[in-house]
Amino acid sequence: MEVIDAVNSNLSKNYNKWNCNVFNHDDIKEEYLQSGIHVYKSDSQEIDVYVNGLVGASGIPVEGEFCIIVMSGAVSNRESKDAPFFSGLELAKKCNLPIVAISDPTLSIDKSLNLGWYAGNISQIDLQDRILKIVESIISKHKLKPIFVGGSGGGFAAALLAINSTIQSVAIVWNPQTDITKYHKMHVDKYVRLAFDTDIDKSNNTDEAKAILEKFSIKHKLGTAPSNSSSRILYLQNKSDWHLVKHAKPYLECLMGGERRYGNCFRFSFVDFVVGNWGVDHSAPPVDEIINAIRTVKNNNIDNFMLKFSMGAEDLAWNDFDKKKFVPFVVENNGSLDIELVDKSSSSAPDPELAICLYKDKNIVVQSSYQRSRKFDIDYVDFDSIKILLKDGFGLTSEQFYTNIGGRYISL
């Protein structure tokens, strides 16, 4: 292991901003790592790894401790910043844990590229495997208990490492992509174009990027079974984020289970899935919640975390949403219509959000907004049929249509 000059080691990077020693490795070796940035080289390609807390102040290597291994998501204001990019340093301090943070080398290719999922590039086709080998060499030497951590694109990388590692591990991820090709097409196309030096169709064709990634054997989807059967993923998802429908739901539907634990907390084969409400869209959990998640993993008490974390709501259903069957009962009352939707099914799925449309001669005369209550109070109108609209917590919708025949509503 050689200490290298932080200024002249690589003109495309700025190691000085991290204010630490920089070490050079010509190969992946199992050795105790001092705090600083470790640059792993192979065929002139580099992977930058930040390490802190693996060797104590007395110079004695740390062994047998939990350690967070942090993967970064998209880099904001990328063009004004220089690689390498490390995340989680403050998180490690607050948790009082050693940290291994990895910078995505693909971001050094072009200053306009702010996200690469650690998936690799034309010069580092095997990047995913090399990162795993580096991480496992560090874990093995120090006998660490790894907790992979990351959000969004970093969440994809963290989950992928946990799934593919042969070492028992846990990943804590939030709002991750579960399939790179299902992310915003603009960002996926930019990554594929710059990372693999190829032209890509700028039309709405979403299959081209997938074909290129598969050509180079890039893992672009999360696997559905971990290499180590004891590994788990604690998957945190913001409810208003579009990732809930486009990434979380299709991925989790491929797994075994789907048992509700508490509120909107579910357990799948090796995934504990928690839906929270941390803000609009792609908002991440507060740092304190991530710290709580890490402590929960250390204490092996995910059930308690799920119980405390749960929103308490139960509006997400996995398998029997469409089995809900509502029948409308209508009472005229002093110039208004009291309409109650009665569940006639045996489904145990939680009630979805409900809305109704009243029709006269196939024309809509009243349309309500979605609501939790099954009861609707509407100003009187003449109508001959009712459509009941159902929407579950994933935004999936279905319809049930009834027509009034002889005072009774008959399902069509």
C-alpha positions in Angstrom: 0.0 0.0 0.0 1.5 3.3 -1.1 0.6 6.8 0.1 0.2 9.0 -3.0 0.0 12.7 -3.6 -3.5 14.0 -3.2 -3.0 16.7 -5.8 -1.1 15.1 -8.6 -2.6 11.5 -8.5 -5.3 12.2 -10.9 -5.9 15.6 -12.6 -9.6 14.8 -13.1 -10.2 14.5 -9.4 -9.8 16.6 -6.3 -8.8 14.6 -3.3 -7.8 17.7 -1.3 -11.4 18.5 -0.5 -11.6 15.4 1.7 -8.6 16.5 3.9 -7.2 13.0 4.4 -4.5 10.6 3.3 -4.8 9.0 -0.1 -3.5 5.4 -0.6 -2.8 3.6 -3.8 -3.5 -0.2 -4.3 -2.4 -2.0 -7.5 -4.8 -4.9 -6.7 -7.5 -6.0 -4.4 -5.8 -7.3 -1.3 -7.1 -8.3 2.1 -5.3 -5.9 4.4 -6.1 -3.6 7.3 -7.1 -0.2 6.1 -6.1 3.1 7.7 -8.5 6.0 7.6 -8.4 7.9 4.3 -9.1 7.4 0.6 -8.0 4.1 -0.9 -7.6 4.1 -4.7 -7.9 0.6 -6.2 -6.3 0.4 -9.7 -6.8 -2.2 -12.3 -5.7 -1.7 -16.0 -5.4 2.0 -15.3 -9.0 2.2 -14.1 -9.6 3.4 -10.5 -12.2 2.9 -7.8 -12.0 5.4 -4.9 -13.0 4.1 -1.5 -13.2 6.3 1.6 -12.6 4.5 4.9 -12.8 5.7 8.5 -12.8 4.0 11.8 -11.4 0.6 10.7 -8.1 1.2 12.7 -8.4 2.7 16.2 -6.5 5.6 17.5 -4.1 3.2 19.2 -3.3 1.6 15.8 -5.2 -1.6 16.6 -7.5 -2.7 13.7 -11.2 -2.8 14.5 -12.7 -6.3 14.1 -16.2 -7.7 14.6 -18.0 -4.3 14.5 -21.0 -3.2 12.5 -19.9 -1.0 9.6 -22.0 1.1 7.2 -21.1 0.8 3.5 -22.5 3.8 1.8 -23.4 4.2 -1.9 -24.2 7.7 -3.3 -27.2 8.7 -5.3 -27.4 11.4 -7.9 -24.9 14.3 -7.5 -26.5 17.7 -7.5 -24.8 20.6 -9.4 -22.5 18.0 -10.9 -20.8 20.3 -13.4 -19.4 22.5 -10.6 -18.0 19.6 -8.6 -15.0 17.3 -8.9 -14.9 13.6 -8.2 -14.6 11.6 -6.0 -18.0 11.7 -4.4 -18.6 10.1 -1.0 -21.7 10.1 1.1 -22.6 9.1 4.7 -19.7 10.6 6.6 -21.9 12.6 9.0 -24.2 9.6 9.3 -21.3 7.4 10.4 -20.3 10.0 13.0 -23.8 10.2 14.4 -24.1 6.4 14.6 -20.5 6.1 15.9 -19.7 3.4 13.4 -16.9 2.7 11.0 -17.7 3.7 7.4 -16.7 2.5 3.9 -18.0 4.9 1.3 -17.6 4.2 -2.4 -17.4 6.8 -5.2 -18.9 5.8 -8.6 -16.0 6.1 -11.1 -18.3 6.4 -14.0 -19.1 10.0 -12.9 -15.5 11.0 -13.8 -16.2 10.3 -17.5 -18.1 13.5 -18.1 -18.9 16.4 -15.8 -22.5 16.5 -17.0 -23.1 12.9 -15.8 -24.5 12.9 -12.2 -25.8 9.4 -11.9 -24.4 6.0 -12.9 -25.8 3.5 -10.4 -22.3 2.0 -10.0 -23.3 -0.1 -12.9 -20.1 0.3 -14.9 -18.9 1.8 -18.2 -17.1 0.8 -21.4 -13.7 0.7 -19.5 -15.1 -1.0 -16.4 -17.6 -3.6 -17.6 -17.0 -5.6 -14.5 -17.4 -2.6 -12.1 -20.2 -4.2 -10.1 -18.2 -7.4 -9.5 -15.0 -5.4 -8.7 -16.8 -3.2 -6.1 -18.3 -6.3 -4.5 -14.8 -8.0 -4.3 -13.3 -4.8 -2.8 -16.1 -4.6 -0.2 -15.9 -8.3 0.7 -12.1 -8.1 1.1 -12.5 -5.3 3.6 -15.4 -7.0 5.4 -13.5 -10.3 5.6 -10.2 -8.9 6.9 -11.9 -6.8 9.6 -14.6 -9.4 10.3 -17.2 -6.7 9.9 -21.0 -6.9 10.1 -21.9 -4.9 6.9 -24.9 -2.6 6.6 -25.2 -1.4 3.0 -26.8 2.1 2.9 -28.1 4.2 0.1 -31.0 6.1 -1.4 -32.5 6.3 -4.9 -29.7 5.3 -7.4 -27.4 4.6 -4.4 -30.2 2.5 -3.0 -30.2 0.4 -6.1 -26.4 -0.2 -5.7 -26.6 -0.9 -2.0 -29.4 -3.4 -2.4 -27.6 -5.1 -5.3 -24.5 -5.5 -3.2 -26.4 -7.0 -0.3 -28.3 -9.4 -2.7 -25.1 -10.6 -4.4 -22.8 -10.7 -1.4 -22.0 -14.2 -0.1 -21.4 -12.6 3.3 -24.5 -12.2 5.6 -25.5 -8.6 5.4 -28.3 -6.1 5.6 -29.2 -3.2 3.3 -31.1 -0.1 4.3 -32.4 1.7 1.2 -34.9 4.4 0.6 -36.8 5.2 -2.6 -34.5 3.0 -4.7 -34.7 2.2 -8.3 -35.3 -1.5 -8.7 -34.7 -1.5 -12.4 -32.3 1.1 -13.9 -34.1 1.1 -17.2 -37.4 2.1 -15.5 -35.9 5.4 -14.3 -36.4 8.7 -16.2 -35.5 8.0 -19.8 -33.5 11.2 -20.2 -31.1 10.2 -17.3 -30.9 6.6 -18.4 -30.1 7.5 -22.0 -27.4 10.0 -20.9 -25.8 7.4 -18.7 -25.8 4.7 -21.4 -24.6 7.2 -24.1 -21.7 8.6 -22.1 -20.7 5.4 -20.2 -20.7 3.1 -23.1 -19.8 5.6 -25.9 -22.7 4.8 -28.0 -25.5 6.6 -29.8 -28.9 6.0 -28.5 -32.3 6.8 -30.0 -33.8 10.0 -28.6 -37.3 8.8 -29.3 -39.6 7.3 -26.8 -38.1 3.8 -27.4 -37.3 2.6 -23.9 -35.9 -0.8 -24.9 -32.7 0.5 -26.5 -30.9 1.3 -23.2 -32.0 -2.0 -21.8 -30.5 -3.8 -24.8 -27.2 -2.0 -24.5 -26.9 -2.8 -20.8 -27.7 -6.4 -21.4 -25.2 -6.6 -24.3 -22.5 -5.7 -21.7 -24.0 -8.0 -19.1 -24.7 -5.1 -16.7 -27.0 -6.0 -13.8 -29.7 -3.4 -14.2 -32.4 -5.1 -12.1 -32.4 -6.2 -8.5 -32.4 -10.0 -8.0 -35.2 -11.7 -6.2 -33.1 -14.1 -4.0 -29.9 -13.2 -2.0 -26.7 -15.1 -2.4 -26.6 -15.5 1.3 -30.0 -16.8 2.6 -29.6 -14.8 5.8 -29.2 -11.4 4.1 -32.1 -8.9 4.3 -33.2 -5.6 2.9 -35.0 -2.9 4.9 -36.7 -1.0 2.2 -38.1 2.5 3.1 -40.4 4.1 0.6 -42.0 7.6 0.6 -45.7 7.2 -0.2 -46.1 10.1 -2.6 -43.0 9.1 -4.7 -43.7 7.7 -8.1 -41.1 5.0 -7.3 -43.8 3.3 -5.2 -45.8 2.3 -8.2 -43.1 2.0 -10.9 -40.3 0.4 -8.8 -41.4 -0.9 -5.4 -44.6 -2.6 -6.4 -43.4 -4.6 -9.5 -40.3 -5.7 -7.7 -42.0 -6.8 -4.5 -44.7 -8.6 -6.4 -41.9 -10.9 -7.7 -41.0 -11.9 -4.1 -42.6 -14.4 -1.9 -44.9 -13.2 0.9 -46.5 -9.9 1.3 -47.6 -10.3 4.9 -48.8 -7.0 6.5 -46.9 -6.5 9.8 -48.1 -3.1 11.0 -50.0 -0.4 9.1 -48.3 0.0 5.8 -45.4 -2.2 6.7 -45.0 -5.6 5.0 -42.7 -8.5 5.1 -41.6 -10.4 2.0 -39.2 -13.3 1.7 -36.0 -11.2 2.5 -37.4 -7.7 2.3 -39.0 -5.7 5.1 -41.0 -2.9 3.3 -42.0 0.3 5.1 -44.1 3.1 3.6 -43.6 6.4 5.2 -44.7 10.0 4.6 -41.6 12.3 4.6 -42.7 15.0 2.2 -43.5 15.3 -1.5 -42.4 13.1 -4.3 -38.9 11.6 -3.9 -38.3 12.9 -0.4 -35.9 10.9 1.7 -36.5 9.9 5.3 -35.1 12.3 7.9 -31.6 11.5 9.0 -32.9 10.6 12.5 -35.1 7.9 10.9 -32.2 6.4 9.0 -30.2 6.4 12.3 -33.1 4.6 13.9 -33.1 2.1 11.1 -29.4 1.4 11.6 -29.8 1.0 15.3 -32.7 -1.4 14.7 -30.5 -3.5 12.4 -27.7 -3.5 15.0 -30.2 -4.6 17.7 -31.9 -7.2 15.4 -35.3 -5.7 16.1 -36.8 -4.7 12.7 -40.3 -5.6 13.9 -40.1 -3.0 16.6 -38.8 -0.4 14.1 -41.7 -1.2 11.8 -44.2 -0.8 14.6 -42.9 2.6 15.6 -42.3 3.8 12.0 -45.6 2.8 10.6 -48.0 5.5 9.5 -50.8 3.5 11.0 -52.7 3.6 7.8 -53.6 0.4 6.0 -54.4 1.5 2.5 -51.9 -0.7 0.6 -52.9 -4.1 -0.6 -51.0 -6.6 -2.6 -53.1 -9.5 -3.8 -56.8 -9.0 -3.3 -57.5 -5.3 -4.0 -59.8 -6.3 -7.0 -61.7 -8.7 -4.8 -63.4 -5.9 -3.0 -67.1 -5.7 -4.0 -69.2 -2.7 -3.1 -73.0 -2.4 -3.6 -74.6 1.1 -3.5 -77.6 1.8 -1.2 -79.4 5.1 -2.0 -81.8 7.0 0.2 -83.5 10.3 -0.8 -83.5 12.6 2.2 -84.8 16.2 2.1 -83.5 17.2 -1.3 -80.3 15.2 -1.1 -79.0 11.7 -1.8 -77.5 9.7 1.0 -75.4 7.0 -0.8 -73.6 4.3 1.2 -71.3 1.7 -0.4 -71.5 -1.6 1.4 -68.7 -4.1 1.1 -70.3 -7.4 0.1 -67.0 -9.3 -0.4 -65.2 -11.5 1.9 -61.9 -9.8 1.1 -59.7 -8.8 4.1 -58.0 -6.1 2.0 -58.2 -2.6 3.4 -60.7 -0.3 1.9 -59.3 1.7 -1.0 -60.2 5.3 -1.7 -63.6 5.6 -3.2 -65.5 7.9 -5.6 -68.8 7.7 -7.4 -70.2 8.9 -10.7 -73.9 9.2 -11.2 -75.2 8.8 -14.8 -78.5 9.7 -16.6 -78.9 8.3 -20.1 -75.2 7.4 -20.2 -74.2 11.0 -19.3 -72.4 11.9 -16.1 -74.5 14.2 -13.9 -72.4 14.0 -10.7 -68.8 13.0 -10.1 -67.4 13.0 -6.6 -63.8 13.2 -5.5 -62.0 10.3 -3.9 -62.5 9.8 -0.2 -61.9 7.3 2.6 -65.5 7.2 3.8 -68.0 4.9 2.1 -70.8 7.4 2.6 -71.6 10.2 0.2 -74.1 13.1 0.7 -75.0 14.6 -2.7 -77.6 17.2 -3.8 -80.5 15.4 -5.4 -80.2 14.7 -9.1 -82.1 12.3 -11.4 -79.9 9.4 -12.3 -80.3 5.8 -13.5 -76.9 4.2 -12.9 -73.9 4.5 -10.6 -70.2 3.8 -11.3 -68.0 3.2 -8.2 -64.4 4.1 -8.6 -61.7 2.4 -6.5 -58.1 3.5 -6.0 -55.6 1.8 -3.8 -52.5 3.2 -2.1 -50.4 2.5 -5.2 -52.7 4.6 -7.4 -54.1 1.6 -9.1 -57.8 1.9 -10.1 -60.7 -0.2 -10.9 -64.4 0.4 -11.6 -67.7 -1.3 -10.6 -70.9 -0.3 -12.6 -74.5 -0.6 -11.4 -77.7 0.2 -13.1 -81.1 0.9 -11.4 -83.7 -1.7 -12.3 -86.9 -1.7 -10.4 -85.4 0.2 -7.5 -82.5 -2.3 -7.1 -78.9 -1.7 -8.3 -77.7 -4.5 -10.5 -74.0 -5.0 -11.2 -73.1 -4.9 -14.9 
